């Protein structure tokens, strides 16, 4: 992002006390989410971590009404069940329960969904379409909170793991790697993670937090299956059935949201009625 700003390929946001004040809580949630995710991956398998994190739409549904004022419909709630259930089923045979890993994954869900919903509110109020700064779009917001998250995590990392990092090369797993391989993997991993989150923020600008969460559920199904293939784990029928169920849930979600916004079912249809409050107007709700 710094290169894009220097080359003027992207408008540079105005860095002032107001921006730091509103972005600091997002940066804290951003840092906490990644920290807890890595803690979970260190305690349990990739499949189990992503199984727990597949429940993120529920946290999004819980947070969105109070912060953004968007009310979920009955159709939304119903479509979330096969998505989360399917992803859980896909990794059922891989799950190895561990309280530390489980609670870390749950905590990362809370942190990331809070960040997503608050980011949506911030760009509504402060960025394009708001009244403050037309340069504070989701891409610039991602860059700002990432920089602030680095400021938060760097001192903690040096204080808690500085000595450990200096002796990491002595571990059996690392000594088997050729010289320079580990740093390259770390750089590539960081770039891939940056691209993943950047794309996630660009998508979040165009959809609701719940829709964004549903897309993440599908991504998790792909991650689970890919990890099974990469580590040469024998796939069980439950893995295949779970993935298919999750994808069918996403299809149902998309059809229900589109049909309700276009009044295909009619405003009085149960699927298009909000869980509480009045019947949604065209394009409203999540």
Secondary structure, 3 states (H helix, E strand, C coil): CHHHHHCCCCCCCCCCHHHHHHHHHHHHHHHHHHHHHHHHHHHCCHHHHHHHHCCHHHHHHHHHHHHHCCCCEHHHHHHHHHHHHHHHHHCHHHCCCCHHHHHHHHHHHHHHHHHHHHHHHHHHHHCCCCCCCCCCCHHHHHHHHHHHHHHHHHHHHHHHHHHHHHCHHHCHHHHCCCCCHHHHHHHHHHHHHHHHHHHHHHHHCCCCHHHHHHHHHHHHHHHHHHHHHHCCCCCCHHHHHHHHHHHHHHHHHHHHHHHHHCCCCCCCCHHHCECCCCCCCCCCCC
